[in-house]
Amino acid sequence: MAYAGSVRPSPWKVPALVDLPLLKLILQILLAVFSLLAIMLVLLHKGRGGGLSDMFGGGVSSSASASGVAERNLNRLTVTVAVLWGASCVGLGVLERFL
């Protein structure tokens, strides 16, 4: 079958389902958001004595400290954000390298 004025398309080429510059922009925005969230969540952790957390009042021991459940949930949220940050870094790297 002849195509008028065009080159015959390759049967092995898969049409792009996603606009790659848009995907790259979305991953960059997600990376920035996850970076800021990770910084904020790490600063919210209870200080273990000395360091940056003392500057923000973390060194003051009070009876109104966070419960064990709140600290565990903060740990889970911090790990989740860190994993998502890593996944967005890997996604950007794969996008730049192979696509």
Sequence and secondary structure as in RCSB ss.txt:
>XXXX:A:sequence
MAYAGSVRPSPWKVPALVDLPLLKLILQILLAVFSLLAIMLVLLHKGRGGGLSDMFGGGVSSSASASGVAERNLN
RLTVTVAVLWGASCVGLGVLERFL
>XXXX:A:secstr
   TTS    TT    SS HHHHHHHHHHHHHHHHHHHHHHHHHS   SSSHHHHTTTT   TT   HHHHHHHH
HHHHHHHHHHHHHHHHHHHHHHH 
